[in-house]
Amino acid sequence: MLPNEIEQASMKIIGQELAALGREFDADVMPVVKRVIHATADFGFADTLTFSPGAVEAGIRALEKGAAVVTDTRMAAAGISKKRVAQNGGVVLCFMSDEDVALEAGERGVTRAVVSMERAAEKAPGAVFAIGNAPTALLRVCELAGEGKIEPALVIGTPLGFVNVVESKETLMKMDSFPWIAARGRKGGSSVAAAIVNALLYSRKC
């Protein structure tokens, strides 16, 4: 089987198993759920993925207009279809490995994730933020939005782990000044954040 045939077969199986589980989703949300499950082989995300009203449509519209995508890890950036982003005039940005970010973080006693989101606020305040690893990045994005320093087109919050992970997502899900997609609980990761962005990019509307 060719790669696209394998993907199509996988998506068909995922759809069948979701139906067998009695899980139904709105037409705009279903492709996101299916692509995350495809990336993780974890049907638990059918229960934990949470969407603010109109989040999927907002993300698609922003990407279609060439919004930048900001990630908190090189892994997430690598997993996003840069070709699709570029076709719409956008770029994928990640500042985590920048030397000046590391230097400033050390001087201030904060994480590189915090400083990298502040860099993003300067260079791409209206971006789609895909946060798949660092809770401090997600919290800083929420703070920057609250301070009026960014107006995210969409915030994807899927950090994984045990320290401040759940709390950062709960903070995100209380925000009403921008659309968001979150994976409640401890599960998530860079692959999940990238899968959500790709689901939006591969939408027929994008």
GIGI-V221737 format. One record per pair of residues at least 24 apart in sequence whose C-alpha atoms are under 6 Angstrom apart, sorted by the first residue. I is the first residue (numbers start at 1). J is the second residue. D is the distance in Angstrom with one decimal. If there is no record, write none. Layout:
BEGIN
I|J|D ; I|J|D
END
This chain:
BEGIN
32|196|5.7 ; 32|199|5.2 ; 35|195|6.0 ; 36|192|5.7 ; 36|195|5.5 ; 48|183|5.3 ; 48|184|5.0 ; 49|182|5.7 ; 49|183|4.5 ; 50|181|5.8 ; 50|182|5.2 ; 51|181|4.6 ; 52|179|5.8 ; 52|180|5.5 ; 55|179|4.9 ; 55|180|5.7 ; 59|154|5.6 ; 60|200|5.4 ; 60|206|5.7 ; 64|88|5.7 ; 64|206|5.1 ; 66|90|4.3 ; 67|127|5.4 ; 68|92|5.9 ; 68|127|4.9 ; 69|127|5.5 ; 69|128|4.8 ; 69|129|5.9 ; 70|94|5.8 ; 70|129|4.8 ; 70|130|6.0 ; 71|130|4.9 ; 71|131|5.7 ; 72|131|5.4 ; 76|190|4.7 ; 76|194|5.3 ; 79|194|5.5 ; 80|194|5.2 ; 113|137|4.9 ; 114|140|5.9 ; 121|150|5.7 ; 125|150|4.5 ; 125|151|5.8 ; 126|151|5.1 ; 126|152|4.6 ; 126|153|5.5 ; 127|152|5.4 ; 127|153|5.6 ; 128|153|5.3 ; 128|154|4.8 ; 128|155|5.9 ; 129|155|4.7 ; 129|156|6.0 ; 130|156|4.7 ; 130|193|5.6 ; 131|156|5.8 ; 131|157|5.1 ; 132|158|4.6 ; 132|159|4.4 ; 132|189|4.6 ; 132|190|4.1 ; 132|193|5.1 ; 133|159|4.1 ; 133|160|6.0 ; 133|189|5.4 ; 133|190|5.8 ; 134|159|5.7 ; 135|159|5.9 ; 135|165|5.4 ; 135|168|5.6 ; 139|168|5.6 ; 154|179|5.1 ; 154|180|5.4 ; 155|180|4.7 ; 156|180|5.7 ; 156|181|4.8 ; 156|182|5.9 ; 157|182|4.7 ; 158|182|5.7 ; 158|183|5.2 ; 158|188|4.7 ; 158|189|5.8 ; 159|188|5.3 ; 159|189|5.3 ; 160|186|5.2 ; 160|187|4.9 ; 160|188|4.6 ; 160|189|5.3 ; 161|186|5.4
END
